[in-house]
Amino acid sequence: MPGDILPLHGHRDGSRGEMVQTISSYARNIVRRMTPTRIIIIVCTILALYTFTGSISSSSLQRDAKKPAANPSFEELRNRREKNSPMLMDRKTKVERERALLEWEARANYRTDLTEAGPGRVSAFSPSLFSAPAPVSSLSGSDRTSKFIPVTAVLLSWKRKEGAKAVVAHLRKYPFIKEILIWNNNPDFALELSDFGETRVANGTVKSPTISLFNAVENIHDFAKYTTCVLAKYDHCYIQDDDWINLSMDSMYTAYIDAPDSLLTNTIPSMYAQQRSWMFQNPKIGLHTGFSWLGCGSFIPKKTVFRFQMQLGGSNLWKEQITLSDLFFTLWRNQYPTVLSQALAPLDQSSSWSGNIDQWKIVYQHLKYAMERLTTVLAGEGSIQGSPHRKGAKTDFIAEEETPLFKDRYLRSSCGNDKCLFQTNSDLFPKPELVNWPIASEEWDIHAHEDKYQALDYPSPEFVAMHTYHYAVDGDLSTCWRSYQNMGRGGFFGLQFVRPLQELHQDLTLDTVGEHTGAIEIWSTLPDTLQALQHSTVIKVSTDGQIWLACAATTEATEGSVRFSGLNCGSDGLKQDPKFIQHLRFELRENIAKPVEVCGIRVAGMIL
């Protein structure tokens, strides 16, 4: 049309020619402006966009693939449930197993009958045994004419006044406790003698032992036990903290007076298992020692405490280390302690030292440090880390192992009624001589030492919790001790009574159960044990634990037990009156291919 203005490309607006011309123009402009750098950027951008969109598409497909069908069939549901059940069952079994272990450990470690057993407990020892003037402390013991030695009780108290009062009231029931020394480690709260009144028990008033009280101006922790023991009037100390009641005083005293130069203590089964891996020996340097806590109740000779103070004096330990003396004392005795494994009765255990720190870190540090010092001195090196022991310090450490030797010790636990002790030569744990503590300092490692024990045939925590020693004599037939290894010919278990049966008002010849008259009955759930008891076991008795007489008896098998009656002990030339028996042993005459299990023993009317 004349007069119309055409665009620069010479084509009419909107025509096909205009579009082609425009596109061609744009293309030419792009090509003219394109450089190598711009080409690379464009290519990389395209590739990145392609990769990103591909990933989104793949994830979407995977989610779609994982989506269940809208209406799964019964077969599909059943297959899925069967596929998942083993994992669910394994998880459930693990949880149930852990819960059961906690329940068994609580049952094995702690007594819950303190309210019932504590108030009515009366010592089997007559006060007349200790009425004669006691010898003044001599440290030698050479002037001791009676095995019934007087004892000073050392009670360490810390922020638990009611616990200290309960412990003192309990200790007064035992006539061999002639003196009580109370050390109050809490400088912020003073105790008074008036806090500890006279105690009456079932058979009347027990004459109170003398009581002395010391209020500290500073908390010196465990060291107070040893500084207080050296103040004792008597040659032997009983040491205890204020957060336990010891329901096994008579039986522990019975064991101690048979070896009054030793250390006797007790602890819960789980800790006993731990402490058995803290035994250290090396015959090349005369090392034979073991660790045990003392706070649950321990008997020690005072002369050992004096020796420990000499060791401390030559050690240059820091003050903080000396306050933790419990971690050094038992190891530096260089003797294996006698430890009874049994359930204990706890009191209020709040405000404890271990509750505010990393206790186990400190324990392992100080055990290692104690063993470093001991090994260095015994090996004759004389100094360690620049802290020399005094000249001649080796003489402060006993090189010869005390008797009875560890391999000859058979006491395992107190009876639940505190009238006897359980004995067996079947040890649950490996012998200490199977693991050597190294002499070379670069090899000193407590954890590595534990690992060597655990690599041996060591019982599991489950086995210890379910078959620990005191289950044979806890008065509960639903719990059973079981030997960890098979018991061979000459293997035995038995009892040591705290007093002769006559003085316990018991008699092996007088015992009636229903229509059956039987002196002894042993329960077990294992058929092999019951068969061995009936056909392959000899009963032996003794008045002193040294001379043993075999007994003839009539055996009778019942449902879950074997009864022994008509005991006739000794030969025609040497008879033993059952009334005076203090030791009783059941010894195998043949090897049996299975462990032995004992769930309870009835002797002269007492169900143990």
C-alpha distance (Angstrom), angle and dihedral (degrees) to the residues before:
residue distance angle dihedral
M1 . . .
P2 3.87 . .
G3 3.77 114.3 .
D4 3.88 93.3 22.9
I5 3.77 114.6 131.3
L6 3.81 112.7 -129.7
P7 3.77 124.2 -152.0
L8 3.76 120.2 -105.0
H9 3.78 93.7 -96.4
G10 3.76 88.8 59.8
H11 3.85 96.7 -121.1
R12 3.73 128.8 117.2
D13 3.88 116.0 -103.2
G14 3.79 114.0 -90.3
S15 3.77 95.7 13.1
R16 3.79 123.5 131.4
G17 3.75 90.4 -115.3
E18 3.77 90.0 55.8
M19 3.85 91.2 54.2
V20 3.78 93.8 48.0
Q21 3.76 92.3 47.0
T22 3.84 91.6 48.9
I23 3.78 93.7 50.2
S24 3.80 91.7 47.3
S25 3.77 90.4 50.0
Y26 3.81 92.2 51.0
A27 3.81 91.4 47.6
R28 3.81 92.4 51.6
N29 3.80 90.9 49.3
I30 3.84 91.8 50.2
V31 3.78 92.9 49.2
R32 3.80 92.1 48.5
R33 3.82 90.7 51.6
M34 3.84 96.9 43.9
T35 3.80 117.0 109.6
P36 3.86 128.9 -179.0
T37 3.79 91.3 -104.7
R38 3.77 92.9 53.0
I39 3.78 91.1 48.1
I40 3.84 91.1 55.1
I41 3.83 91.9 48.8
I42 3.78 92.2 51.0
V43 3.80 93.6 48.5
C44 3.83 92.5 49.3
T45 3.80 91.6 48.6
I46 3.79 91.6 52.5
L47 3.80 92.2 49.3
A48 3.83 92.1 49.0
L49 3.80 91.6 50.8
Y50 3.77 90.5 48.8
T51 3.82 93.0 50.8
F52 3.82 93.5 47.1
T53 3.79 94.6 49.7
G54 3.83 90.4 46.8
S55 3.82 92.2 53.4
I56 3.80 91.9 50.9
S57 3.76 90.8 50.1
S58 3.86 92.5 48.9
S59 3.85 93.5 49.8
S60 3.76 90.2 49.6
L61 3.78 91.2 51.6
Q62 3.82 91.5 49.0
R63 3.79 92.4 51.0
D64 3.74 89.8 48.7
A65 3.80 89.9 50.2
K66 3.82 91.6 51.6
K67 3.77 94.2 49.6
P68 3.79 111.1 105.4
A69 3.68 119.6 -122.1
A70 3.74 113.1 -86.9
N71 3.80 90.9 -115.5
P72 3.88 110.1 22.7
S73 3.73 115.6 -161.0
F74 3.81 124.8 -116.7
E75 3.82 89.6 -108.1
E76 3.81 91.4 54.6
L77 3.81 92.2 50.2
R78 3.81 92.6 48.5
N79 3.81 92.0 48.9
R80 3.80 91.5 51.7
R81 3.82 92.1 48.8
E82 3.80 92.5 49.3
K83 3.81 90.3 48.4
N84 3.81 92.9 52.8
S85 3.85 98.7 38.8
P86 3.84 98.0 82.3
M87 3.81 91.5 56.3
L88 3.79 91.7 45.8
M89 3.80 91.5 47.0
D90 3.82 92.2 47.9
R91 3.80 90.6 51.1
K92 3.81 91.9 46.9
T93 3.80 91.9 47.1
K94 3.81 91.2 50.5
V95 3.80 92.2 50.5
E96 3.81 92.2 47.3
R97 3.80 91.1 47.2
E98 3.81 92.1 51.5
R99 3.80 91.2 48.0
A100 3.79 92.1 48.4
L101 3.81 91.0 49.3
L102 3.80 91.2 52.2
E103 3.80 90.1 49.9
W104 3.81 92.7 48.6
E105 3.81 92.3 46.3
A106 3.80 90.7 50.9
R107 3.80 90.1 48.8
A108 3.81 92.6 47.0
N109 3.80 96.9 44.4
Y110 3.79 107.3 38.7
R111 3.77 134.5 49.2
T112 3.79 115.4 -141.1
D113 3.81 96.2 -174.5
L114 3.81 97.9 80.0
T115 3.80 92.3 116.0
E116 3.81 91.1 53.5
A117 3.82 101.7 34.3
G118 3.79 101.7 34.1
P119 3.83 105.6 61.8
G120 3.80 96.0 45.2
R121 3.78 97.7 43.7
V122 3.82 112.6 121.7
S123 3.79 126.3 -176.3
A124 3.80 117.6 -109.1
F125 3.81 89.2 -144.8
S126 3.78 116.2 92.9
P127 3.82 116.3 -129.5
S128 3.82 86.9 -130.2
L129 3.81 88.7 72.3
F130 3.79 88.0 66.7
S131 3.78 101.2 32.9
A132 3.81 95.7 98.2
P133 3.81 115.0 92.5
A134 3.77 107.2 -80.5
P135 3.79 118.2 -125.7
V136 3.78 116.1 -102.6
S137 3.78 112.4 -109.8
S138 3.81 108.6 -77.5
L139 3.82 101.7 162.3
S140 3.80 88.5 -142.9
G141 3.79 100.4 73.0
S142 3.80 89.1 -150.8
D143 3.80 92.1 124.1
R144 3.79 93.8 54.3
T145 3.78 108.8 118.7
S146 3.82 98.3 172.0
K147 3.77 129.6 53.9
F148 3.80 89.2 -140.5
I149 3.78 97.2 88.5
P150 3.82 123.1 -174.6
V151 3.80 117.2 -118.8
T152 3.80 136.4 -153.3
A153 3.81 113.7 -140.3
V154 3.82 115.9 -142.7
L155 3.79 113.1 -160.1
L156 3.80 119.2 -167.8
S157 3.81 110.8 -155.4
W158 3.80 128.6 -167.9
K159 3.83 124.1 173.4
R160 3.82 91.8 -41.6
K161 3.78 106.8 101.1
E162 3.80 95.0 162.4
G163 3.80 90.6 50.7
A164 3.81 91.4 52.1
K165 3.80 90.8 49.9
A166 3.82 91.4 50.2
V167 3.81 92.2 49.6
V168 3.82 93.3 49.0
A169 3.82 91.3 48.6
H170 3.81 89.4 51.4
L171 3.81 95.7 46.7
R172 3.80 90.9 53.6
K173 3.79 89.7 68.6
Y174 3.80 91.9 69.9
P175 3.81 116.4 77.1
F176 3.80 94.0 -156.5
I177 3.83 88.3 66.5
K178 3.81 98.2 85.4
E179 3.78 98.9 163.6
I180 3.81 135.6 26.8
L181 3.82 121.8 -158.3
I182 3.81 114.5 -170.0
W183 3.79 119.1 -162.4
N184 3.80 113.7 -167.0
N185 3.80 107.4 -156.8
N186 3.81 93.6 -173.1
P187 3.84 108.9 96.9
D188 3.82 91.1 -173.4
F189 3.80 96.6 62.1
A190 3.81 125.5 40.4
L191 3.80 121.7 -150.4
E192 3.81 122.0 -144.0
L193 3.79 129.9 -145.6
S194 3.79 87.2 -125.5
D195 3.83 87.4 67.4
F196 3.81 88.8 72.6
G197 3.81 111.8 61.8
E198 3.78 132.1 178.3
T199 3.79 117.4 -71.1
R200 3.80 126.9 -141.9
V201 3.78 122.7 -158.2
A202 3.79 135.9 -170.7
N203 3.80 97.0 -78.9
G204 3.82 95.7 46.6
T205 3.74 136.4 -86.8
V206 3.77 117.2 -17.2
K207 3.76 113.6 -148.2
S208 3.75 106.2 -111.1
P209 3.80 118.3 -120.0
T210 3.77 115.9 -124.7
I211 3.81 113.1 -83.9
S212 3.79 127.8 -152.2
L213 3.78 123.7 -175.7
F214 3.80 129.8 -155.8
N215 3.81 121.8 -170.1
A216 3.81 110.7 -159.9
V217 3.80 124.0 -137.0
E218 3.80 88.4 -153.1
N219 3.79 135.3 24.9
I220 3.81 106.2 -107.6
H221 3.81 94.1 171.3
D222 3.84 116.9 -156.5
F223 3.79 94.7 -3.2
A224 3.82 88.0 75.8
K225 3.82 90.5 69.5
Y226 3.77 91.6 62.8
T227 3.79 98.8 39.2
T228 3.80 88.3 51.0
C229 3.81 95.1 46.8
V230 3.82 91.6 57.5
L231 3.82 87.4 58.7
A232 3.81 90.7 59.0
K233 3.77 120.3 122.1
Y234 3.80 91.5 -142.2
D235 3.80 133.6 59.2
H236 3.79 96.2 -116.3
C237 3.80 131.9 56.4
Y238 3.77 132.6 -156.3
I239 3.83 108.8 -155.6
Q240 3.79 126.0 -161.3
D241 3.81 142.3 155.6
D242 3.80 123.1 -128.3
D243 3.82 98.0 -111.4
W244 3.83 100.1 72.5
I245 3.81 137.8 58.1
N246 3.79 111.8 -146.2
L247 3.81 107.5 -142.0
S248 3.82 91.3 178.6
M249 3.81 100.7 65.1
D250 3.81 97.0 125.2
S251 3.79 95.6 46.8
M252 3.80 93.2 45.2
Y253 3.81 91.0 49.4
T254 3.82 89.0 49.7
A255 3.79 90.7 54.5
Y256 3.80 93.3 44.3
I257 3.81 98.5 52.6
D258 3.80 89.0 55.9
A259 3.84 88.5 62.2
P260 3.82 106.8 17.1
D261 3.82 94.9 169.5
S262 3.79 92.5 62.0
L263 3.78 134.6 80.7
L264 3.81 114.7 -107.9
T265 3.78 120.9 -172.7
N266 3.80 140.3 150.4
T267 3.78 136.3 -140.7
I268 3.80 142.2 167.4
P269 3.84 117.8 -76.4
S270 3.81 95.6 -110.4
M271 3.81 91.5 53.3
Y272 3.80 90.6 43.0
A273 3.80 88.7 57.8
Q274 3.81 89.5 50.4
Q275 3.80 93.4 47.6
R276 3.80 92.5 51.7
S277 3.81 87.2 68.1
W278 3.83 88.3 52.9
M279 3.80 93.6 69.4
F280 3.80 115.4 115.1
Q281 3.80 130.3 -165.6
N282 3.76 139.3 164.0
P283 3.82 116.7 163.8
K284 3.82 92.5 -159.9
I285 3.80 91.4 72.8
G286 3.83 100.4 24.5
L287 3.82 94.2 -104.5
H288 3.83 116.6 159.8
T289 3.77 113.7 143.9
G290 3.78 144.0 129.4
F291 3.77 140.5 -166.0
S292 3.80 129.2 -119.4
W293 3.79 136.2 160.9
L294 3.82 115.4 -115.8
G295 3.81 103.9 -162.6
C296 3.82 98.1 90.5
G297 3.80 91.7 62.2
S298 3.82 129.4 -56.8
F299 3.80 137.8 177.6
I300 3.82 117.2 -146.4
P301 3.82 136.2 165.4
K302 3.80 112.6 -112.2
K303 3.79 91.9 -131.5
T304 3.82 88.1 66.1
V305 3.80 89.4 56.8
F306 3.81 90.7 51.1
R307 3.80 88.8 52.0
F308 3.81 90.1 50.4
Q309 3.79 91.2 53.6
M310 3.81 89.3 52.9
Q311 3.80 88.6 51.5
L312 3.79 90.8 50.6
G313 3.79 90.7 48.4
G314 3.79 90.9 58.3
S315 3.78 97.2 40.6
N316 3.83 105.0 71.2
L317 3.79 90.8 -141.6
W318 3.78 116.5 172.2
K319 3.78 118.7 -107.1
E320 3.83 91.4 -108.7
Q321 3.80 89.9 55.0
I322 3.79 94.0 47.8
T323 3.80 90.9 54.0
L324 3.82 86.8 60.9
S325 3.79 91.9 56.2
D326 3.81 93.6 144.8
L327 3.82 87.9 73.2
F328 3.81 90.6 58.2
F329 3.81 106.9 31.3
T330 3.80 102.5 72.0
L331 3.82 93.4 41.1
W332 3.79 94.8 47.3
R333 3.81 90.9 53.6
N334 3.82 83.0 72.7
Q335 3.80 87.7 -146.4
Y336 3.79 132.6 107.1
P337 3.81 110.0 -107.7
T338 3.79 120.4 -132.3
V339 3.80 104.4 -120.7
L340 3.80 125.6 -173.4
S341 3.80 114.9 -149.9
Q342 3.81 110.6 -144.2
A343 3.78 146.7 127.7
L344 3.81 113.7 -82.1
A345 3.79 132.6 -153.0
P346 3.82 111.1 -123.5
L347 3.81 125.9 -152.8
D348 3.80 125.9 -166.7
Q349 3.80 105.0 -38.0
S350 3.79 99.5 -179.3
S351 3.82 122.4 124.2
S352 3.79 90.5 36.5
W353 3.78 122.2 164.2
S354 3.79 91.5 -126.9
G355 3.80 92.2 55.2
N356 3.81 93.8 70.1
I357 3.81 101.9 46.1
D358 3.78 143.3 41.6
Q359 3.80 91.3 -86.9
W360 3.78 99.0 -178.3
K361 3.78 93.5 50.4
I362 3.80 89.8 55.1
V363 3.82 92.2 43.9
Y364 3.81 93.6 54.1
Q365 3.80 92.7 43.8
H366 3.79 92.7 52.9
L367 3.80 95.6 41.1
K368 3.79 88.2 55.5
Y369 3.79 91.7 46.1
A370 3.81 91.8 48.8
M371 3.81 90.9 50.5
E372 3.82 91.6 46.4
R373 3.80 90.0 55.9
L374 3.79 94.8 43.5
T375 3.81 94.5 46.7
T376 3.80 92.1 46.9
V377 3.80 93.5 52.2
L378 3.81 95.5 43.8
A379 3.81 90.7 47.8
G380 3.80 89.4 53.0
E381 3.80 95.9 -119.0
G382 3.82 91.7 128.8
S383 3.80 101.4 -155.8
I384 3.77 141.5 43.6
Q385 3.80 131.5 -164.4
G386 3.78 90.9 -11.4
S387 3.82 93.8 -58.0
P388 3.80 105.9 112.2
H389 3.77 123.8 -160.2
R390 3.76 112.5 -130.9
K391 3.78 117.9 -85.9
G392 3.77 110.0 -80.0
A393 3.81 92.9 17.6
K394 3.79 91.0 143.0
T395 3.78 89.3 75.8
D396 3.81 88.6 63.9
F397 3.81 89.6 66.8
I398 3.81 121.3 70.5
A399 3.80 110.7 -127.3
E400 3.82 99.0 -173.2
E401 3.79 118.3 78.3
E402 3.80 112.4 -116.9
T403 3.77 123.8 -121.4
P404 2.89 138.3 -75.4
L405 3.80 86.2 49.4
F406 3.77 115.9 -130.6
K407 3.80 91.5 -107.3
D408 3.82 89.2 57.2
R409 3.80 96.8 51.7
Y410 3.79 114.0 103.8
L411 3.80 104.1 166.6
R412 3.82 109.4 116.7
S413 3.79 110.8 159.8
S414 3.80 146.7 -7.8
C415 3.79 119.7 -106.2
G416 3.78 114.2 -106.9
N417 3.81 92.4 -114.6
D418 3.84 92.0 48.3
K419 3.82 91.7 -123.4
C420 3.80 95.8 112.1
L421 3.81 148.7 4.2
F422 3.79 128.0 -115.9
Q423 3.81 116.3 -125.2
T424 3.78 134.5 -172.8
N425 3.79 137.7 155.4
S426 3.81 89.1 -142.8
D427 3.80 104.5 98.8
L428 3.80 118.2 -159.6
F429 3.80 91.8 -149.7
P430 3.83 138.4 55.5
K431 3.78 118.8 -90.4
P432 3.81 115.2 -98.3
E433 3.81 92.9 -124.7
L434 3.81 89.5 67.9
V435 3.82 90.8 75.0
N436 3.80 122.9 51.2
W437 3.80 121.2 -151.7
P438 3.82 105.9 -136.4
I439 3.78 124.1 -116.2
A440 3.80 94.3 -152.1
S441 3.82 109.6 92.1
E442 3.81 94.6 -141.1
E443 3.81 88.8 64.4
W444 3.82 97.5 52.4
D445 3.81 105.3 120.2
I446 3.83 125.4 141.2
H447 3.81 93.5 -160.3
A448 3.81 91.9 51.3
H449 3.81 88.9 48.9
E450 3.82 89.9 53.2
D451 3.79 90.2 49.6
K452 3.81 90.8 55.5
Y453 3.81 90.0 55.3
Q454 3.79 92.6 45.3
A455 3.80 89.7 51.8
L456 3.81 88.2 62.3
D457 3.79 123.2 75.5
Y458 3.80 92.5 -68.2
P459 3.83 121.0 166.7
S460 3.78 116.8 -113.6
P461 3.83 121.8 -115.7
E462 3.80 87.3 -108.6
F463 3.80 92.6 56.2
V464 3.81 92.6 47.3
A465 3.81 92.0 48.8
M466 3.81 94.1 48.2
H467 3.83 101.7 37.0
T468 3.80 107.3 27.3
Y469 3.81 121.0 151.2
H470 3.80 101.6 -102.2
Y471 3.81 92.0 57.1
A472 3.81 86.9 80.9
V473 3.81 91.7 62.7
D474 3.82 107.4 23.4
G475 3.81 94.0 106.0
D476 3.81 91.4 -114.0
L477 3.80 116.2 111.8
S478 3.80 91.4 -164.5
T479 3.83 91.2 69.8
C480 3.80 122.8 65.8
W481 3.78 138.6 -168.2
R482 3.77 113.0 -139.2
S483 3.80 128.3 -170.8
Y484 3.79 111.5 -118.5
Q485 3.80 93.1 -142.8
N486 3.77 130.2 41.1
M487 3.80 110.7 -87.0
G488 3.80 115.9 -123.6
R489 3.75 135.6 -162.9
G490 3.82 109.2 -53.6
G491 3.78 92.2 24.9
F492 3.79 112.2 133.8
F493 3.77 148.0 173.7
G494 3.77 126.7 -164.3
L495 3.79 151.7 134.2
Q496 3.78 139.5 -86.3
F497 3.79 111.8 -158.5
V498 3.79 119.7 -144.9
R499 3.81 89.8 -128.4
P500 3.81 133.9 8.5
L501 3.78 110.7 -74.5
Q502 3.80 91.1 -110.4
E503 3.81 90.8 60.1
L504 3.80 89.7 47.4
H505 3.84 85.5 56.2
Q506 3.79 89.2 -116.1
D507 3.79 131.4 122.5
L508 3.79 126.5 -167.5
T509 3.83 89.8 -146.4
L510 3.81 95.2 56.8
D511 3.77 115.9 64.6
T512 3.78 129.1 117.2
V513 3.80 124.4 -170.9
G514 3.78 112.5 -178.3
E515 3.79 107.3 -58.3
H516 3.79 92.4 -20.1
T517 3.79 124.4 88.7
G518 3.80 106.5 -155.4
A519 3.77 132.0 152.8
I520 3.79 98.7 -155.2
E521 3.80 136.1 24.7
I522 3.81 128.8 -179.4
W523 3.81 124.6 -164.7
S524 3.80 127.3 -152.2
T525 3.81 138.9 156.9
L526 3.83 94.1 -146.8
P527 3.83 116.0 90.8
D528 3.83 91.0 -153.6
T529 3.80 90.9 56.8
L530 3.80 92.6 48.4
Q531 3.80 91.3 49.2
A532 3.81 91.7 48.4
L533 3.82 91.1 49.3
Q534 3.76 91.7 51.3
H535 3.80 100.0 43.2
S536 3.81 110.2 16.0
T537 3.80 107.5 36.0
V538 3.79 131.5 95.0
I539 3.80 122.5 -162.6
K540 3.81 116.4 -136.0
V541 3.80 128.4 -171.9
S542 3.79 135.4 -167.1
T543 3.77 140.2 176.7
D544 3.81 95.4 -150.0
G545 3.81 107.4 20.1
Q546 3.81 90.8 -112.2
I547 3.82 106.9 76.4
W548 3.80 113.4 46.9
L549 3.78 129.0 -166.4
A550 3.80 123.8 -161.2
C551 3.79 118.1 -128.8
A552 3.76 131.2 -146.0
A553 3.80 113.7 -140.6
T554 3.79 142.2 166.7
T555 3.81 112.4 -114.5
E556 3.78 126.9 -151.7
A557 3.79 126.5 -175.5
T558 3.80 117.9 -141.3
E559 3.78 134.0 173.0
G560 3.80 101.7 -61.5
S561 3.82 98.4 -13.6
V562 3.80 146.6 63.3
R563 3.83 122.3 -135.7
F564 3.80 124.8 -151.5
S565 3.81 117.3 -161.8
G566 3.77 139.9 166.1
L567 3.79 95.3 38.2
N568 3.80 114.4 -161.1
C569 3.78 109.2 -177.7
G570 3.81 124.6 -164.2
S571 3.79 134.5 0.9
D572 3.77 130.5 -71.4
G573 3.78 90.7 -87.6
L574 3.80 96.4 46.0
K575 3.77 120.6 33.1
Q576 3.79 128.4 175.5
D577 3.79 120.7 -143.9
P578 3.83 104.4 -137.5
K579 3.81 89.7 -140.7
F580 3.80 91.9 71.4
I581 3.78 97.9 45.8
Q582 3.82 115.2 125.8
H583 3.83 99.9 164.9
L584 3.79 127.4 51.9
R585 3.80 125.9 -177.6
F586 3.83 135.9 -176.4
E587 3.80 108.5 -156.6
L588 3.81 128.6 -173.9
R589 3.79 118.1 -125.9
E590 3.81 93.6 -167.7
N591 3.78 138.4 34.9
I592 3.77 116.0 -99.2
A593 3.78 122.5 -158.4
K594 3.79 95.4 -137.1
P595 3.80 138.5 57.1
V596 3.79 118.7 -90.5
E597 3.81 119.6 -117.0
V598 3.81 128.7 -163.8
C599 3.81 121.5 -174.8
G600 3.79 98.0 174.0
I601 3.79 144.9 -18.8
R602 3.80 127.3 -142.4
V603 3.77 113.3 -157.0
A604 3.79 123.3 173.2
G605 3.77 93.4 -23.6
M606 3.82 96.3 -44.4
I607 3.80 115.8 115.0
L608 3.78 104.4 -151.3
